[in-house]
Amino acid sequence: MKTRQFTEDQIIKLLQEGKKGDKSIEDLCRDFGCSTASYYIWKKKYGDTNVDEARRLRRLEKENARLLRIVGQQRLEIDAMKDVIGKKR
């Protein structure tokens, strides 16, 4: 089954409409084309954020992942250097 990507703008709009309470969550999700499980996952992740905060959150998550990769690579290099130094003795 093909997964569908929604933008932060669309997600925030859905969450704000759900907060209004004019329609039930099931009806909103049906109109939007997502599952209610996705709605509650997004609600947990984005909560009361606006579009700018959601974009900032996404940027920070990408930066965090990049930094974690860098730290992992450095750790591997340090371990390799320790092995080389240990064998010379």
PDB file of N, CA, C and O in Angstrom:
ATOM      1  N   MET A   1       0.839  -1.180   0.000  1.00  0.00           N
ATOM      2  CA  MET A   1       0.000   0.000   0.000  1.00  0.00           C
ATOM      3  C   MET A   1       0.882   1.240   0.000  1.00  0.00           C
ATOM      4  O   MET A   1       1.860   1.312   0.744  1.00  0.00           O
ATOM      5  N   LYS A   2       0.543   2.196  -0.816  1.00  0.00           N
ATOM      6  CA  LYS A   2       1.330   3.406  -0.963  1.00  0.00           C
ATOM      7  C   LYS A   2       1.108   4.328   0.233  1.00  0.00           C
ATOM      8  O   LYS A   2      -0.028   4.598   0.622  1.00  0.00           O
ATOM      9  N   THR A   3       2.207   4.803   0.807  1.00  0.00           N
ATOM     10  CA  THR A   3       2.077   5.758   1.901  1.00  0.00           C
ATOM     11  C   THR A   3       1.991   7.157   1.322  1.00  0.00           C
ATOM     12  O   THR A   3       2.547   7.437   0.259  1.00  0.00           O
ATOM     13  N   ARG A   4       1.308   8.010   2.011  1.00  0.00           N
ATOM     14  CA  ARG A   4       1.082   9.362   1.528  1.00  0.00           C
ATOM     15  C   ARG A   4       1.766  10.340   2.472  1.00  0.00           C
ATOM     16  O   ARG A   4       1.666  10.215   3.693  1.00  0.00           O
ATOM     17  N   GLN A   5       2.447  11.292   1.908  1.00  0.00           N
ATOM     18  CA  GLN A   5       3.138  12.295   2.709  1.00  0.00           C
ATOM     19  C   GLN A   5       2.279  13.549   2.806  1.00  0.00           C
ATOM     20  O   GLN A   5       1.756  14.037   1.804  1.00  0.00           O
ATOM     21  N   PHE A   6       2.143  14.050   3.996  1.00  0.00           N
ATOM     22  CA  PHE A   6       1.404  15.281   4.227  1.00  0.00           C
ATOM     23  C   PHE A   6       2.392  16.338   4.699  1.00  0.00           C
ATOM     24  O   PHE A   6       3.336  16.031   5.427  1.00  0.00           O
ATOM     25  N   THR A   7       2.177  17.560   4.293  1.00  0.00           N
ATOM     26  CA  THR A   7       3.051  18.648   4.718  1.00  0.00           C
ATOM     27  C   THR A   7       2.655  19.102   6.118  1.00  0.00           C
ATOM     28  O   THR A   7       1.565  18.806   6.609  1.00  0.00           O
ATOM     29  N   GLU A   8       3.575  19.829   6.744  1.00  0.00           N
ATOM     30  CA  GLU A   8       3.261  20.350   8.074  1.00  0.00           C
ATOM     31  C   GLU A   8       2.056  21.274   8.033  1.00  0.00           C
ATOM     32  O   GLU A   8       1.244  21.294   8.958  1.00  0.00           O
ATOM     33  N   ASP A   9       1.945  22.043   6.948  1.00  0.00           N
ATOM     34  CA  ASP A   9       0.800  22.950   6.811  1.00  0.00           C
ATOM     35  C   ASP A   9      -0.513  22.178   6.849  1.00  0.00           C
ATOM     36  O   ASP A   9      -1.452  22.570   7.542  1.00  0.00           O
ATOM     37  N   GLN A  10      -0.574  21.082   6.104  1.00  0.00           N
ATOM     38  CA  GLN A  10      -1.794  20.288   6.051  1.00  0.00           C
ATOM     39  C   GLN A  10      -2.096  19.639   7.403  1.00  0.00           C
ATOM     40  O   GLN A  10      -3.245  19.600   7.844  1.00  0.00           O
ATOM     41  N   ILE A  11      -1.050  19.135   8.048  1.00  0.00           N
ATOM     42  CA  ILE A  11      -1.234  18.475   9.336  1.00  0.00           C
ATOM     43  C   ILE A  11      -1.727  19.462  10.381  1.00  0.00           C
ATOM     44  O   ILE A  11      -2.664  19.170  11.124  1.00  0.00           O
ATOM     45  N   ILE A  12      -1.094  20.635  10.440  1.00  0.00           N
ATOM     46  CA  ILE A  12      -1.485  21.657  11.420  1.00  0.00           C
ATOM     47  C   ILE A  12      -2.920  22.108  11.166  1.00  0.00           C
ATOM     48  O   ILE A  12      -3.686  22.315  12.107  1.00  0.00           O
ATOM     49  N   LYS A  13      -3.281  22.260   9.891  1.00  0.00           N
ATOM     50  CA  LYS A  13      -4.654  22.662   9.557  1.00  0.00           C
ATOM     51  C   LYS A  13      -5.657  21.618  10.047  1.00  0.00           C
ATOM     52  O   LYS A  13      -6.696  21.963  10.610  1.00  0.00           O
ATOM     53  N   LEU A  14      -5.339  20.339   9.831  1.00  0.00           N
ATOM     54  CA  LEU A  14      -6.220  19.269  10.299  1.00  0.00           C
ATOM     55  C   LEU A  14      -6.346  19.290  11.814  1.00  0.00           C
ATOM     56  O   LEU A  14      -7.448  19.161  12.347  1.00  0.00           O
ATOM     57  N   LEU A  15      -5.228  19.452  12.509  1.00  0.00           N
ATOM     58  CA  LEU A  15      -5.266  19.474  13.972  1.00  0.00           C
ATOM     59  C   LEU A  15      -6.068  20.660  14.502  1.00  0.00           C
ATOM     60  O   LEU A  15      -6.786  20.534  15.494  1.00  0.00           O
ATOM     61  N   GLN A  16      -5.946  21.805  13.844  1.00  0.00           N
ATOM     62  CA  GLN A  16      -6.704  22.984  14.281  1.00  0.00           C
ATOM     63  C   GLN A  16      -8.198  22.784  14.051  1.00  0.00           C
ATOM     64  O   GLN A  16      -9.016  23.192  14.875  1.00  0.00           O
ATOM     65  N   GLU A  17      -8.550  22.158  12.937  1.00  0.00           N
ATOM     66  CA  GLU A  17      -9.967  21.886  12.688  1.00  0.00           C
ATOM     67  C   GLU A  17     -10.507  20.866  13.684  1.00  0.00           C
ATOM     68  O   GLU A  17     -11.658  20.960  14.111  1.00  0.00           O
ATOM     69  N   GLY A  18      -9.689  19.905  14.049  1.00  0.00           N
ATOM     70  CA  GLY A  18     -10.105  18.926  15.039  1.00  0.00           C
ATOM     71  C   GLY A  18     -10.306  19.555  16.401  1.00  0.00           C
ATOM     72  O   GLY A  18     -11.158  19.122  17.177  1.00  0.00           O
ATOM     73  N   LYS A  19      -9.515  20.582  16.689  1.00  0.00           N
ATOM     74  CA  LYS A  19      -9.623  21.272  17.972  1.00  0.00           C
ATOM     75  C   LYS A  19     -10.916  22.089  18.055  1.00  0.00           C
ATOM     76  O   LYS A  19     -11.479  22.265  19.135  1.00  0.00           O
ATOM     77  N   LYS A  20     -11.380  22.585  16.903  1.00  0.00           N
ATOM     78  CA  LYS A  20     -12.617  23.367  16.894  1.00  0.00           C
ATOM     79  C   LYS A  20     -13.810  22.536  17.359  1.00  0.00           C
ATOM     80  O   LYS A  20     -14.681  23.028  18.077  1.00  0.00           O
ATOM     81  N   GLY A  21     -13.840  21.283  16.945  1.00  0.00           N
ATOM     82  CA  GLY A  21     -14.916  20.397  17.378  1.00  0.00           C
ATOM     83  C   GLY A  21     -16.171  20.489  16.539  1.00  0.00           C
ATOM     84  O   GLY A  21     -17.208  19.961  16.942  1.00  0.00           O
ATOM     85  N   ASP A  22     -16.121  21.136  15.391  1.00  0.00           N
ATOM     86  CA  ASP A  22     -17.303  21.218  14.529  1.00  0.00           C
ATOM     87  C   ASP A  22     -17.678  19.859  13.951  1.00  0.00           C
ATOM     88  O   ASP A  22     -18.861  19.539  13.827  1.00  0.00           O
ATOM     89  N   LYS A  23     -16.679  19.062  13.597  1.00  0.00           N
ATOM     90  CA  LYS A  23     -16.881  17.737  13.038  1.00  0.00           C
ATOM     91  C   LYS A  23     -16.206  16.717  13.937  1.00  0.00           C
ATOM     92  O   LYS A  23     -15.335  17.054  14.738  1.00  0.00           O
ATOM     93  N   SER A  24     -16.615  15.479  13.794  1.00  0.00           N
ATOM     94  CA  SER A  24     -15.938  14.429  14.562  1.00  0.00           C
ATOM     95  C   SER A  24     -14.567  14.157  13.929  1.00  0.00           C
ATOM     96  O   SER A  24     -14.338  14.460  12.758  1.00  0.00           O
ATOM     97  N   ILE A  25     -13.684  13.591  14.712  1.00  0.00           N
ATOM     98  CA  ILE A  25     -12.336  13.289  14.240  1.00  0.00           C
ATOM     99  C   ILE A  25     -12.390  12.309  13.066  1.00  0.00           C
ATOM    100  O   ILE A  25     -11.624  12.443  12.112  1.00  0.00           O
ATOM    101  N   GLU A  26     -13.282  11.337  13.130  1.00  0.00           N
ATOM    102  CA  GLU A  26     -13.404  10.348  12.063  1.00  0.00           C
ATOM    103  C   GLU A  26     -13.800  11.007  10.748  1.00  0.00           C
ATOM    104  O   GLU A  26     -13.263  10.669   9.693  1.00  0.00           O
ATOM    105  N   ASP A  27     -14.748  11.953  10.811  1.00  0.00           N
ATOM    106  CA  ASP A  27     -15.182  12.653   9.599  1.00  0.00           C
ATOM    107  C   ASP A  27     -14.060  13.521   9.037  1.00  0.00           C
ATOM    108  O   ASP A  27     -13.844  13.551   7.826  1.00  0.00           O
ATOM    109  N   LEU A  28     -13.341  14.231   9.916  1.00  0.00           N
ATOM    110  CA  LEU A  28     -12.224  15.050   9.459  1.00  0.00           C
ATOM    111  C   LEU A  28     -11.165  14.199   8.762  1.00  0.00           C
ATOM    112  O   LEU A  28     -10.665  14.560   7.697  1.00  0.00           O
ATOM    113  N   CYS A  29     -10.838  13.083   9.370  1.00  0.00           N
ATOM    114  CA  CYS A  29      -9.814  12.210   8.795  1.00  0.00           C
ATOM    115  C   CYS A  29     -10.271  11.624   7.463  1.00  0.00           C
ATOM    116  O   CYS A  29      -9.474  11.500   6.533  1.00  0.00           O
ATOM    117  N   ARG A  30     -11.524  11.270   7.368  1.00  0.00           N
ATOM    118  CA  ARG A  30     -12.054  10.741   6.123  1.00  0.00           C
ATOM    119  C   ARG A  30     -11.972  11.800   5.025  1.00  0.00           C
ATOM    120  O   ARG A  30     -11.565  11.499   3.903  1.00  0.00           O
ATOM    121  N   ASP A  31     -12.359  13.046   5.343  1.00  0.00           N
ATOM    122  CA  ASP A  31     -12.293  14.127   4.364  1.00  0.00           C
ATOM    123  C   ASP A  31     -10.847  14.437   3.968  1.00  0.00           C
ATOM    124  O   ASP A  31     -10.564  14.764   2.815  1.00  0.00           O
ATOM    125  N   PHE A  32      -9.950  14.331   4.929  1.00  0.00           N
ATOM    126  CA  PHE A  32      -8.538  14.664   4.706  1.00  0.00           C
ATOM    127  C   PHE A  32      -7.801  13.537   3.995  1.00  0.00           C
ATOM    128  O   PHE A  32      -6.811  13.776   3.302  1.00  0.00           O
ATOM    129  N   GLY A  33      -8.283  12.313   4.167  1.00  0.00           N
ATOM    130  CA  GLY A  33      -7.661  11.170   3.507  1.00  0.00           C
ATOM    131  C   GLY A  33      -6.586  10.502   4.349  1.00  0.00           C
ATOM    132  O   GLY A  33      -5.614   9.969   3.812  1.00  0.00           O
ATOM    133  N   CYS A  34      -6.757  10.528   5.660  1.00  0.00           N
ATOM    134  CA  CYS A  34      -5.794   9.863   6.549  1.00  0.00           C
ATOM    135  C   CYS A  34      -6.559   9.025   7.560  1.00  0.00           C
ATOM    136  O   CYS A  34      -7.785   9.088   7.640  1.00  0.00           O
ATOM    137  N   SER A  35      -5.821   8.245   8.323  1.00  0.00           N
ATOM    138  CA  SER A  35      -6.468   7.421   9.338  1.00  0.00           C
ATOM    139  C   SER A  35      -6.557   8.183  10.655  1.00  0.00           C
ATOM    140  O   SER A  35      -5.849   9.168  10.869  1.00  0.00           O
ATOM    141  N   THR A  36      -7.426   7.717  11.517  1.00  0.00           N
ATOM    142  CA  THR A  36      -7.526   8.357  12.831  1.00  0.00           C
ATOM    143  C   THR A  36      -6.264   8.102  13.647  1.00  0.00           C
ATOM    144  O   THR A  36      -5.894   8.917  14.491  1.00  0.00           O
ATOM    145  N   ALA A  37      -5.604   6.974  13.397  1.00  0.00           N
ATOM    146  CA  ALA A  37      -4.337   6.701  14.096  1.00  0.00           C
ATOM    147  C   ALA A  37      -3.296   7.750  13.729  1.00  0.00           C
ATOM    148  O   ALA A  37      -2.558   8.226  14.592  1.00  0.00           O
ATOM    149  N   SER A  38      -3.236   8.109  12.451  1.00  0.00           N
ATOM    150  CA  SER A  38      -2.308   9.161  12.019  1.00  0.00           C
ATOM    151  C   SER A  38      -2.639  10.480  12.712  1.00  0.00           C
ATOM    152  O   SER A  38      -1.746  11.213  13.138  1.00  0.00           O
ATOM    153  N   TYR A  39      -3.920  10.768  12.815  1.00  0.00           N
ATOM    154  CA  TYR A  39      -4.340  12.011  13.479  1.00  0.00           C
ATOM    155  C   TYR A  39      -3.801  12.070  14.904  1.00  0.00           C
ATOM    156  O   TYR A  39      -3.238  13.083  15.319  1.00  0.00           O
ATOM    157  N   TYR A  40      -3.975  10.984  15.649  1.00  0.00           N
ATOM    158  CA  TYR A  40      -3.536  10.998  17.050  1.00  0.00           C
ATOM    159  C   TYR A  40      -2.012  10.981  17.178  1.00  0.00           C
ATOM    160  O   TYR A  40      -1.466  11.532  18.134  1.00  0.00           O
ATOM    161  N   ILE A  41      -1.328  10.359  16.231  1.00  0.00           N
ATOM    162  CA  ILE A  41       0.141  10.415  16.229  1.00  0.00           C
ATOM    163  C   ILE A  41       0.600  11.837  15.982  1.00  0.00           C
ATOM    164  O   ILE A  41       1.503  12.333  16.656  1.00  0.00           O
ATOM    165  N   TRP A  42      -0.028  12.497  15.004  1.00  0.00           N
ATOM    166  CA  TRP A  42       0.333  13.888  14.711  1.00  0.00           C
ATOM    167  C   TRP A  42      -0.010  14.797  15.879  1.00  0.00           C
ATOM    168  O   TRP A  42       0.731  15.728  16.195  1.00  0.00           O
ATOM    169  N   LYS A  43      -1.133  14.519  16.513  1.00  0.00           N
ATOM    170  CA  LYS A  43      -1.541  15.334  17.656  1.00  0.00           C
ATOM    171  C   LYS A  43      -0.524  15.208  18.780  1.00  0.00           C
ATOM    172  O   LYS A  43      -0.204  16.194  19.443  1.00  0.00           O
ATOM    173  N   LYS A  44      -0.021  14.015  18.995  1.00  0.00           N
ATOM    174  CA  LYS A  44       0.989  13.787  20.022  1.00  0.00           C
ATOM    175  C   LYS A  44       2.302  14.481  19.656  1.00  0.00           C
ATOM    176  O   LYS A  44       2.975  15.046  20.518  1.00  0.00           O
ATOM    177  N   LYS A  45       2.658  14.434  18.381  1.00  0.00           N
ATOM    178  CA  LYS A  45       3.925  15.014  17.941  1.00  0.00           C
ATOM    179  C   LYS A  45       3.866  16.532  17.868  1.00  0.00           C
ATOM    180  O   LYS A  45       4.761  17.207  18.375  1.00  0.00           O
ATOM    181  N   TYR A  46       2.837  17.074  17.250  1.00  0.00           N
ATOM    182  CA  TYR A  46       2.760  18.511  17.003  1.00  0.00           C
ATOM    183  C   TYR A  46       1.988  19.272  18.069  1.00  0.00           C
ATOM    184  O   TYR A  46       2.263  20.451  18.294  1.00  0.00           O
ATOM    185  N   GLY A  47       1.045  18.645  18.719  1.00  0.00           N
ATOM    186  CA  GLY A  47       0.294  19.284  19.789  1.00  0.00           C
ATOM    187  C   GLY A  47      -0.314  20.605  19.376  1.00  0.00           C
ATOM    188  O   GLY A  47      -1.105  20.665  18.435  1.00  0.00           O
ATOM    189  N   ASP A  48       0.057  21.672  20.083  1.00  0.00           N
ATOM    190  CA  ASP A  48      -0.495  23.002  19.827  1.00  0.00           C
ATOM    191  C   ASP A  48       0.445  23.880  19.012  1.00  0.00           C
ATOM    192  O   ASP A  48       0.384  25.105  19.118  1.00  0.00           O
ATOM    193  N   THR A  49       1.301  23.291  18.212  1.00  0.00           N
ATOM    194  CA  THR A  49       2.268  24.094  17.457  1.00  0.00           C
ATOM    195  C   THR A  49       1.609  24.743  16.257  1.00  0.00           C
ATOM    196  O   THR A  49       0.553  24.320  15.787  1.00  0.00           O
ATOM    197  N   ASN A  50       2.267  25.779  15.780  1.00  0.00           N
ATOM    198  CA  ASN A  50       1.825  26.379  14.526  1.00  0.00           C
ATOM    199  C   ASN A  50       2.774  25.918  13.423  1.00  0.00           C
ATOM    200  O   ASN A  50       3.679  25.125  13.684  1.00  0.00           O
ATOM    201  N   VAL A  51       2.587  26.393  12.217  1.00  0.00           N
ATOM    202  CA  VAL A  51       3.337  25.916  11.063  1.00  0.00           C
ATOM    203  C   VAL A  51       4.829  26.213  11.213  1.00  0.00           C
ATOM    204  O   VAL A  51       5.662  25.356  10.918  1.00  0.00           O
ATOM    205  N   ASP A  52       5.169  27.414  11.667  1.00  0.00           N
ATOM    206  CA  ASP A  52       6.582  27.776  11.811  1.00  0.00           C
ATOM    207  C   ASP A  52       7.280  26.896  12.843  1.00  0.00           C
ATOM    208  O   ASP A  52       8.415  26.469  12.632  1.00  0.00           O
ATOM    209  N   GLU A  53       6.618  26.631  13.934  1.00  0.00           N
ATOM    210  CA  GLU A  53       7.206  25.768  14.965  1.00  0.00           C
ATOM    211  C   GLU A  53       7.380  24.347  14.451  1.00  0.00           C
ATOM    212  O   GLU A  53       8.366  23.689  14.781  1.00  0.00           O
ATOM    213  N   ALA A  54       6.439  23.864  13.650  1.00  0.00           N
ATOM    214  CA  ALA A  54       6.539  22.510  13.101  1.00  0.00           C
ATOM    215  C   ALA A  54       7.719  22.414  12.142  1.00  0.00           C
ATOM    216  O   ALA A  54       8.445  21.420  12.153  1.00  0.00           O
ATOM    217  N   ARG A  55       7.916  23.430  11.319  1.00  0.00           N
ATOM    218  CA  ARG A  55       9.062  23.435  10.406  1.00  0.00           C
ATOM    219  C   ARG A  55      10.370  23.485  11.182  1.00  0.00           C
ATOM    220  O   ARG A  55      11.339  22.817  10.822  1.00  0.00           O
ATOM    221  N   ARG A  56      10.395  24.272  12.237  1.00  0.00           N
ATOM    222  CA  ARG A  56      11.596  24.362  13.074  1.00  0.00           C
ATOM    223  C   ARG A  56      11.876  23.014  13.737  1.00  0.00           C
ATOM    224  O   ARG A  56      13.029  22.590  13.811  1.00  0.00           O
ATOM    225  N   LEU A  57      10.849  22.351  14.211  1.00  0.00           N
ATOM    226  CA  LEU A  57      10.996  21.030  14.816  1.00  0.00           C
ATOM    227  C   LEU A  57      11.584  20.042  13.815  1.00  0.00           C
ATOM    228  O   LEU A  57      12.474  19.264  14.156  1.00  0.00           O
ATOM    229  N   ARG A  58      11.098  20.073  12.606  1.00  0.00           N
ATOM    230  CA  ARG A  58      11.602  19.161  11.573  1.00  0.00           C
ATOM    231  C   ARG A  58      13.071  19.448  11.261  1.00  0.00           C
ATOM    232  O   ARG A  58      13.863  18.518  11.113  1.00  0.00           O
ATOM    233  N   ARG A  59      13.440  20.731  11.159  1.00  0.00           N
ATOM    234  CA  ARG A  59      14.837  21.098  10.923  1.00  0.00           C
ATOM    235  C   ARG A  59      15.728  20.615  12.056  1.00  0.00           C
ATOM    236  O   ARG A  59      16.817  20.094  11.815  1.00  0.00           O
ATOM    237  N   LEU A  60      15.266  20.787  13.298  1.00  0.00           N
ATOM    238  CA  LEU A  60      16.053  20.352  14.444  1.00  0.00           C
ATOM    239  C   LEU A  60      16.213  18.835  14.475  1.00  0.00           C
ATOM    240  O   LEU A  60      17.274  18.333  14.845  1.00  0.00           O
ATOM    241  N   GLU A  61      15.173  18.107  14.093  1.00  0.00           N
ATOM    242  CA  GLU A  61      15.270  16.648  14.051  1.00  0.00           C
ATOM    243  C   GLU A  61      16.287  16.200  13.003  1.00  0.00           C
ATOM    244  O   GLU A  61      17.052  15.267  13.245  1.00  0.00           O
ATOM    245  N   LYS A  62      16.301  16.852  11.848  1.00  0.00           N
ATOM    246  CA  LYS A  62      17.287  16.515  10.819  1.00  0.00           C
ATOM    247  C   LYS A  62      18.704  16.833  11.288  1.00  0.00           C
ATOM    248  O   LYS A  62      19.623  16.041  11.079  1.00  0.00           O
ATOM    249  N   GLU A  63      18.875  17.978  11.914  1.00  0.00           N
ATOM    250  CA  GLU A  63      20.192  18.366  12.424  1.00  0.00           C
ATOM    251  C   GLU A  63      20.659  17.393  13.503  1.00  0.00           C
ATOM    252  O   GLU A  63      21.833  17.022  13.539  1.00  0.00           O
ATOM    253  N   ASN A  64      19.760  16.984  14.367  1.00  0.00           N
ATOM    254  CA  ASN A  64      20.102  16.033  15.419  1.00  0.00           C
ATOM    255  C   ASN A  64      20.544  14.699  14.823  1.00  0.00           C
ATOM    256  O   ASN A  64      21.522  14.110  15.286  1.00  0.00           O
ATOM    257  N   ALA A  65      19.845  14.222  13.814  1.00  0.00           N
ATOM    258  CA  ALA A  65      20.213  12.962  13.170  1.00  0.00           C
ATOM    259  C   ALA A  65      21.582  13.077  12.512  1.00  0.00           C
ATOM    260  O   ALA A  65      22.385  12.147  12.580  1.00  0.00           O
ATOM    261  N   ARG A  66      21.850  14.209  11.878  1.00  0.00           N
ATOM    262  CA  ARG A  66      23.149  14.432  11.235  1.00  0.00           C
ATOM    263  C   ARG A  66      24.268  14.421  12.268  1.00  0.00           C
ATOM    264  O   ARG A  66      25.309  13.801  12.052  1.00  0.00           O
ATOM    265  N   LEU A  67      24.058  15.102  13.383  1.00  0.00           N
ATOM    266  CA  LEU A  67      25.076  15.151  14.429  1.00  0.00           C
ATOM    267  C   LEU A  67      25.303  13.780  15.058  1.00  0.00           C
ATOM    268  O   LEU A  67      26.437  13.435  15.387  1.00  0.00           O
ATOM    269  N   LEU A  68      24.253  13.004  15.227  1.00  0.00           N
ATOM    270  CA  LEU A  68      24.404  11.652  15.771  1.00  0.00           C
ATOM    271  C   LEU A  68      25.214  10.761  14.835  1.00  0.00           C
ATOM    272  O   LEU A  68      26.009   9.940  15.293  1.00  0.00           O
ATOM    273  N   ARG A  69      25.014  10.919  13.517  1.00  0.00           N
ATOM    274  CA  ARG A  69      25.821  10.161  12.557  1.00  0.00           C
ATOM    275  C   ARG A  69      27.289  10.544  12.656  1.00  0.00           C
ATOM    276  O   ARG A  69      28.167   9.682  12.614  1.00  0.00           O
ATOM    277  N   ILE A  70      27.553  11.844  12.788  1.00  0.00           N
ATOM    278  CA  ILE A  70      28.931  12.318  12.901  1.00  0.00           C
ATOM    279  C   ILE A  70      29.586  11.744  14.149  1.00  0.00           C
ATOM    280  O   ILE A  70      30.723  11.276  14.087  1.00  0.00           O
ATOM    281  N   VAL A  71      28.899  11.772  15.263  1.00  0.00           N
ATOM    282  CA  VAL A  71      29.445  11.238  16.513  1.00  0.00           C
ATOM    283  C   VAL A  71      29.708   9.742  16.377  1.00  0.00           C
ATOM    284  O   VAL A  71      30.729   9.248  16.856  1.00  0.00           O
ATOM    285  N   GLY A  72      28.810   9.025  15.737  1.00  0.00           N
ATOM    286  CA  GLY A  72      29.005   7.593  15.527  1.00  0.00           C
ATOM    287  C   GLY A  72      30.228   7.296  14.675  1.00  0.00           C
ATOM    288  O   GLY A  72      30.986   6.372  14.968  1.00  0.00           O
ATOM    289  N   GLN A  73      30.418   8.080  13.618  1.00  0.00           N
ATOM    290  CA  GLN A  73      31.586   7.899  12.763  1.00  0.00           C
ATOM    291  C   GLN A  73      32.870   8.195  13.528  1.00  0.00           C
ATOM    292  O   GLN A  73      33.850   7.461  13.401  1.00  0.00           O
ATOM    293  N   GLN A  74      32.873   9.261  14.317  1.00  0.00           N
ATOM    294  CA  GLN A  74      34.060   9.595  15.104  1.00  0.00           C
ATOM    295  C   GLN A  74      34.365   8.495  16.106  1.00  0.00           C
ATOM    296  O   GLN A  74      35.529   8.170  16.339  1.00  0.00           O
ATOM    297  N   ARG A  75      33.336   7.926  16.696  1.00  0.00           N
ATOM    298  CA  ARG A  75      33.543   6.850  17.669  1.00  0.00           C
ATOM    299  C   ARG A  75      34.194   5.636  17.003  1.00  0.00           C
ATOM    300  O   ARG A  75      35.078   5.003  17.582  1.00  0.00           O
ATOM    301  N   LEU A  76      33.754   5.317  15.788  1.00  0.00           N
ATOM    302  CA  LEU A  76      34.359   4.205  15.049  1.00  0.00           C
ATOM    303  C   LEU A  76      35.823   4.488  14.736  1.00  0.00           C
ATOM    304  O   LEU A  76      36.666   3.598  14.849  1.00  0.00           O
ATOM    305  N   GLU A  77      36.130   5.724  14.342  1.00  0.00           N
ATOM    306  CA  GLU A  77      37.510   6.094  14.046  1.00  0.00           C
ATOM    307  C   GLU A  77      38.386   6.009  15.293  1.00  0.00           C
ATOM    308  O   GLU A  77      39.527   5.554  15.219  1.00  0.00           O
ATOM    309  N   ILE A  78      37.867   6.440  16.422  1.00  0.00           N
ATOM    310  CA  ILE A  78      38.623   6.382  17.682  1.00  0.00           C
ATOM    311  C   ILE A  78      38.889   4.928  18.063  1.00  0.00           C
ATOM    312  O   ILE A  78      39.999   4.588  18.474  1.00  0.00           O
ATOM    313  N   ASP A  79      37.889   4.077  17.932  1.00  0.00           N
ATOM    314  CA  ASP A  79      38.080   2.661  18.247  1.00  0.00           C
ATOM    315  C   ASP A  79      39.121   2.020  17.327  1.00  0.00           C
ATOM    316  O   ASP A  79      39.936   1.213  17.774  1.00  0.00           O
ATOM    317  N   ALA A  80      39.091   2.380  16.044  1.00  0.00           N
ATOM    318  CA  ALA A  80      40.072   1.840  15.099  1.00  0.00           C
ATOM    319  C   ALA A  80      41.475   2.312  15.459  1.00  0.00           C
ATOM    320  O   ALA A  80      42.425   1.532  15.391  1.00  0.00           O
ATOM    321  N   MET A  81      41.615   3.564  15.836  1.00  0.00           N
ATOM    322  CA  MET A  81      42.926   4.095  16.232  1.00  0.00           C
ATOM    323  C   MET A  81      43.435   3.398  17.487  1.00  0.00           C
ATOM    324  O   MET A  81      44.626   3.105  17.593  1.00  0.00           O
ATOM    325  N   LYS A  82      42.552   3.132  18.431  1.00  0.00           N
ATOM    326  CA  LYS A  82      42.960   2.430  19.658  1.00  0.00           C
ATOM    327  C   LYS A  82      43.445   1.020  19.327  1.00  0.00           C
ATOM    328  O   LYS A  82      44.411   0.541  19.922  1.00  0.00           O
ATOM    329  N   ASP A  83      42.774   0.347  18.376  1.00  0.00           N
ATOM    330  CA  ASP A  83      43.200  -0.993  17.972  1.00  0.00           C
ATOM    331  C   ASP A  83      44.584  -0.940  17.331  1.00  0.00           C
ATOM    332  O   ASP A  83      45.429  -1.790  17.613  1.00  0.00           O
ATOM    333  N   VAL A  84      44.823   0.043  16.477  1.00  0.00           N
ATOM    334  CA  VAL A  84      46.119   0.173  15.825  1.00  0.00           C
ATOM    335  C   VAL A  84      47.216   0.467  16.855  1.00  0.00           C
ATOM    336  O   VAL A  84      48.291  -0.132  16.810  1.00  0.00           O
ATOM    337  N   ILE A  85      46.950   1.365  17.753  1.00  0.00           N
ATOM    338  CA  ILE A  85      47.937   1.710  18.786  1.00  0.00           C
ATOM    339  C   ILE A  85      48.184   0.528  19.703  1.00  0.00           C
ATOM    340  O   ILE A  85      49.326   0.286  20.095  1.00  0.00           O
ATOM    341  N   GLY A  86      47.155  -0.209  20.051  1.00  0.00           N
ATOM    342  CA  GLY A  86      47.291  -1.367  20.925  1.00  0.00           C
ATOM    343  C   GLY A  86      48.121  -2.473  20.295  1.00  0.00           C
ATOM    344  O   GLY A  86      48.822  -3.187  21.013  1.00  0.00           O
ATOM    345  N   LYS A  87      48.069  -2.640  18.989  1.00  0.00           N
ATOM    346  CA  LYS A  87      48.826  -3.686  18.311  1.00  0.00           C
ATOM    347  C   LYS A  87      50.297  -3.336  18.182  1.00  0.00           C
ATOM    348  O   LYS A  87      51.128  -4.237  18.066  1.00  0.00           O
ATOM    349  N   LYS A  88      50.644  -2.062  18.198  1.00  0.00           N
ATOM    350  CA  LYS A  88      52.041  -1.655  18.073  1.00  0.00           C
ATOM    351  C   LYS A  88      52.829  -1.941  19.339  1.00  0.00           C
ATOM    352  O   LYS A  88      54.051  -2.067  19.261  1.00  0.00           O
ATOM    353  N   ARG A  89      52.227  -2.045  20.451  1.00  0.00           N
ATOM    354  CA  ARG A  89      52.932  -2.243  21.713  1.00  0.00           C
ATOM    355  C   ARG A  89      53.351  -3.650  21.898  1.00  0.00           C
ATOM    356  O   ARG A  89      53.959  -3.985  22.914  1.00  0.00           O
TER     357      ARG A  89
END
